[in-house]
């Protein structure tokens, strides 16, 4: 059974057509509008890691996008988010070092 990604309610109302195979849906409790099926072009975590690996090997955003089948803008945003995650990890390191 499908459920609302916002409120987890299983009571819904069909509302319009998003694409040929997906109906638009409104949850009865929170009135959140969502699509029933997941988009086919949604990336998985393994595809994002592959993009990062290819970037670290020296490939450009456009060539990575052609290889894995996504736009160069999406690849750029993935690499940027990985970099931001690394920066937050770096900030958590100790900054005071004591030497005897």
N, C-alpha and C positions, 0 to 999 in steps of 0.2 A: 504494500500500500504506500502511496506517496504521502509525503508530509511537507509542511511549509518549512523552508529553511530558516525562517525568522522566529516563528513561535512554536514550531514542531506540532502544530495542529494537523489532524488528519481530515478535517472537514473543510471542504473547498467548493468554489463555484468556478465552472469553466467560463473563461472570459476572453474571447477573441482567438485569433490564430497568429502565432509568432512566425512559424515557417510551415512548410507542408506537413511535416511529421510531428510538430510540437504545438500543443495548445497552450494558450496563456491561461493562468489560473490565479484566482484571488482566494486567500485564506479567509474563512468566515470570522475568525476571532480577531485578527489584527489587520485585515484588509490588505495584506502585503501581496503585491503582484509578482508572480514568478513564472518561469517556464518549466514544464513538466520534465522534459528530457534535457540531458546535459549536451552542450554544444559539442560538435565533433571536432572542432578546432581548438579545444581546450588543451593546454599543455600539461604533461605530467611532470612530476619532480625529476624523473630520470632524463627527460628531454632537456630540462633546464640545466641539469648537471652536465649533460653532454655538451650543451652550448658553452658552459663555463670551461670545460676541459678543452674544447676546440679553441676558445679564446686564449687560454693560457698557452696553447701550442703555437699561437701566433696568427691564427686566421682572423680575418676581419668580420665585422657584423653582417655585411651583405652575403659573404660566402657561407657563413654559418647558417644564415637564414635560408639560403638555397639548399644546403645539405639537409637540414632537419625539417624544412617545409613551413617555416614561419617567416613573418616579416622581419626586416633588419631592426625595426623600431622595437618590436617585442623582444628580440635578442638583446638589444641595448638596455632595455628596462630590466631584464633578468640579471644581466651582468652588474648593472648599477645597484640592484637590490642586494645581490651577493656582497658587493663592496660595502654597502651600508651596514650589513650584518657583521662584517669583519671589523668595521670601525667601532661598533658598539662593544664587541668582544675585546678589542684593544684598549678601550677606555676603562674596562673593568680590571685591567692588570694593575699591580702595585706600582706606585710612582715613587715611593720612598724606599731607598735602599740603604742599609747600614753596613758599613765596612769597618772591620777592626784591624 
